[in-house]
Amino acid sequence: MIKKFILILLFPLFLFSQTSSDGADVSLEYLGTTIDSSKPLSKVQVNDTIVLAIDINNLDDQHSITYAHIDVEYNTAAFARIGTPTWKTPSGAQTSLFSWSNIRWTRNDQYDENDLWAQWSQAGGSYNATTGWNVDHWQAISTTEFGDDTYGHLVELKFKVKDGGVGHSYADNIFITMGRIADNTGTSEYVYPEGKVRAHPTQDISHTPLEDLDSNILINVDTNSNVDPTKLKVIIKEDGTQVASLPLDSNGDVTITDYVITSTKTYTAELAYNGSGDDNYVTDWLDNAFTVSDVAFLLTETEGGAGHGDPGAVITSGISALHGDLADPTRQLTPQDAYKMLTHVLGEDIFSDDHFSKTFRASGKEYFDAFTMNDFVNDSIFHYRLIDTIAPDWSAASNKFEYKTGILGDVNLNYSSAQTTSTKSPSPNPGVTRQTSTEMKSGVGTAKVAVTSKIEEDKFIVELTLGSEELIASQFKLIFDQTRLTFDEVNFDTGNTTTNFAYAGDKLINFGSINQQKAAIKKDSKYILTFTKAASVNSPAGLFSIRNFDAANLKGELIILDFE
Amino acid sequence: MKKYLYPFMALAIAGCMRDIKEDIQYPIEQSLTINEVSGLKFEGPSISDASQFNFKVETGGTYYIVVKDHLKNVISKSEIKTNIGDNVLRFYTNAIPDGDYFIEFKDPQDNVIESNKITIQ
């Protein structure tokens, strides 16, 4: 009774079993192309030559396979079998191949189409004249056992892939039709029975080949050394549907050959931020590019300096001007541009959302390099290409799409690609270059800043003192240990005519000053930051670090701060 | 009622009493022991958050811990008060990015008393 019950339970499983458990499986195994064994079948193009193996997997441990004949038909509009087949049978095996042209197998509907021996041995199936189809009959017999599984290839074949033409169906264009497998090692032949010789797991090749487009397609995105290109990615879309999202390498390169695969569809490449974990576009790039020295530089252009002197002719780079023209934009640098920048630096987020797409600038390298101050003034088109259409020259061996980048607000170009020498305007900051762990900046000089910190009862106090009397603007970003400190306040001792600002994030405080009254920030100005510390903290060591800094002199030129 | 009141008062009085502080001299961990009269010792060449170090001085007073990045830029500076002999303190690293750093201990005259190269991880 129990046996009957189990049989009833397992009956549906038997119905679905398409592979033999004690017979043999025959499969078409794709082995890549003749020039790229790792090329996936999905990437095979017209004119590639693919390698296939007829694979036999013996599942019957009571018998050895010493004989096989397997028939494979193929569509001649889609494939041409070429070259000499490579038999993988044991040495001394007798092998033969018979081929018929314009013949196709008509299946026996009474049996599964992958039941290879039943398809042949039972009446009902037959070969019939069919234009455009060929059949190969692969046969081998040996006195010793054929190999098994991975190395059980009966024979390896090569097919040249053809363009079947408009409307051609590639379904089952290479197909195992029938087969017979036997063991001749005993006193009498054992033929693997019907239902036990299955085409499994692959009976057919139905891939629609890609166009014969062999051009290598590469994108290069040039960035300033302060912008890590590995934190950018390129999103490839085919007719508006995303097909890939590819990070740039450390050189700003990415190959998109595998995703731009046909001339009949439209492809776009979109540059996007690819930061992860603690990475943050706004705090890591935008707020570092868009600083108080940029404001001072722009004020010098529009009003003769933060102190309002003789304006004009200070900014000579077209790219720099584009980065400062953010109030309207009107292709005019105006005090409104400078004050809008200042608003952002003082802590109001003027972009509010989509910061990357609103502020990160990319353009074709040739357009970026050629853009001059005259182009800016004359309202010449600047080709922004954060999203660009990729239209390769398919006749070329390779296509390289090159871009250069910048960040809105980066008037003094510390986070922008360099232009070529021929169009590049004289740098506003030719003097001193300083690299820190997080960025590199060039300025016309340096200014000392004394820094120290200490614990006073339950407070932790950080104090910065400006040692220069030539600064008109300064900005600092300070990271603190938010697990042990709670930020209380910043006290400014910078004189009566200076505008001060400070805003605190979870673990970063952005603070500084700008003087707009034709005077420098007074020497020995102090910034005193007060935190409440956790009771367990017994040492000030490492509770804060200075991450970025920025300063400008009375001419709006960038000054490098030297902490001591 | 009194039987509840007395134990409660006793507990309240005990709770309000100042702790009796014992001036216990805990032994310095073996790894931080400095045999010379002065010196600097971290738990190892690589430190993590709240690792300890021992700054041993002959003259107690104010010193400064200066943290420089691998490009020798000052990124942090702190004032500490020391006693003569061993001063075991913690070094916090949450506010300092992982990497290699130079740690200098300076006196108020800006003289480097001790220095060490460490990796924060």
Interface residues (C-beta under 8 A of the other chain):
Chain A: R434 Q435 T436 S437 T438 V451 T452 S453 K454 I479 F480 D481 Q482 T483 R484 K507 V537 N538 S539 P540 A541 G542 L543 F544 S545 I546 R547 F563 E564
Chain B: F53 Y64 I65 V67 D69 H70 L71 N73 V74 I75 S76 K77 S78 E79 I80 L89 R90 F91 Y92 T93 N94 A95 I96 P97 G99
